[in-house]
Amino acid sequence: MLLYPSVDKLLDKIDSRYSLIMLASKRAHELDAGAKPLLNSYESRKSVGKALEEVEAGLVSIDEKNRDED
């Protein structure tokens, strides 16, 4: 169960649940591959939770210029 950060707060930053999931998944893979963490500390131990915390902090977002047209 996802408690932190709240989905409502995350959806204020990202326009849809689908986009939020895709962004968090991509960032989680980057963290798992050794990417440098963007926060000094995290509430979550798992990479997806860490990615969502970075989104909530405004450190990770969707690059609209490179967004795929579906």
TORTIZA-424146 format. One record per residue (C-alpha): residue number from 1; residue in three letters; chain; y negated, z, x. Coordinates in steps of 0.001 Angstrom, whole numbers, plus 500000, padded with zeros to 6 digits. Each point is the difference from the previous one (the first is absolute). Example, Ala and Ser with C-alpha at 12.3 -4.5 7.8 and 13.67 -1.06 7.14 Angstrom:
(pt 1, ALA, A, (504500, 507800, 512300));
(pt 2, SER, A, (496560, 499340, 501370));
END
This chain:
(pt 1, MET, A, (500000, 500000, 500000));
(pt 2, LEU, A, (496624, 498998, 501381));
(pt 3, LEU, A, (497523, 502853, 499749));
(pt 4, TYR, A, (497562, 499353, 502809));
(pt 5, PRO, A, (497927, 497941, 500047));
(pt 6, SER, A, (499833, 499501, 496251));
(pt 7, VAL, A, (500641, 496525, 498639));
(pt 8, ASP, A, (496782, 500155, 497965));
(pt 9, LYS, A, (497907, 500533, 503149));
(pt 10, LEU, A, (501851, 497214, 501775));
(pt 11, LEU, A, (499425, 497582, 497116));
(pt 12, ASP, A, (496256, 500646, 500341));
(pt 13, LYS, A, (500294, 498373, 503444));
(pt 14, ILE, A, (502608, 497274, 499336));
(pt 15, ASP, A, (499808, 497854, 496856));
(pt 16, SER, A, (503656, 500090, 498903));
(pt 17, ARG, A, (503191, 501972, 500447));
(pt 18, TYR, A, (501718, 496899, 501374));
(pt 19, SER, A, (497315, 499504, 502665));
(pt 20, LEU, A, (500132, 503694, 500851));
(pt 21, ILE, A, (503772, 499897, 500465));
(pt 22, MET, A, (499830, 496863, 502133));
(pt 23, LEU, A, (497228, 501428, 502187));
(pt 24, ALA, A, (501754, 503353, 500457));
(pt 25, SER, A, (503289, 498280, 500793));
(pt 26, LYS, A, (498428, 497769, 502642));
(pt 27, ARG, A, (498143, 502905, 501605));
(pt 28, ALA, A, (503132, 502190, 499914));
(pt 29, HIS, A, (501904, 497286, 501878));
(pt 30, GLU, A, (497195, 499861, 502565));
(pt 31, LEU, A, (500159, 503781, 500459));
(pt 32, ASP, A, (503790, 499867, 500352));
(pt 33, ALA, A, (499597, 497296, 502646));
(pt 34, GLY, A, (497721, 502247, 502057));
(pt 35, ALA, A, (496503, 499203, 498718));
(pt 36, LYS, A, (497389, 502605, 500836));
(pt 37, PRO, A, (499420, 502494, 497157));
(pt 38, LEU, A, (496485, 499817, 498550));
(pt 39, LEU, A, (499757, 503654, 498937));
(pt 40, ASN, A, (500147, 503084, 502209));
(pt 41, SER, A, (502427, 501747, 497649));
(pt 42, TYR, A, (502049, 499125, 496947));
(pt 43, GLU, A, (501384, 501924, 497033));
(pt 44, SER, A, (502978, 497621, 499843));
(pt 45, ARG, A, (502828, 499774, 502488));
(pt 46, LYS, A, (501160, 496572, 498813));
(pt 47, SER, A, (498293, 496784, 501028));
(pt 48, VAL, A, (499321, 498825, 496421));
(pt 49, GLY, A, (498254, 503280, 499220));
(pt 50, LYS, A, (497971, 499706, 503202));
(pt 51, ALA, A, (499031, 496439, 499063));
(pt 52, LEU, A, (498830, 501167, 496566));
(pt 53, GLU, A, (497947, 502771, 501603));
(pt 54, GLU, A, (498313, 497381, 502198));
(pt 55, VAL, A, (499228, 497901, 496896));
(pt 56, GLU, A, (498540, 503044, 498259));
(pt 57, ALA, A, (497828, 500730, 503056));
(pt 58, GLY, A, (498661, 496439, 499844));
(pt 59, LEU, A, (501467, 499095, 503397));
(pt 60, VAL, A, (502428, 497370, 498710));
(pt 61, SER, A, (499082, 497362, 497450));
(pt 62, ILE, A, (500826, 496483, 498921));
(pt 63, ASP, A, (498240, 497241, 501911));
(pt 64, GLU, A, (498780, 497830, 497133));
(pt 65, LYS, A, (499401, 497024, 502324));
(pt 66, ASN, A, (503660, 499841, 500969));
(pt 67, ARG, A, (501473, 500980, 496649));
(pt 68, ASP, A, (502717, 497646, 498757));
(pt 69, GLU, A, (499256, 498093, 496818));
(pt 70, ASP, A, (502870, 500520, 497532));
END
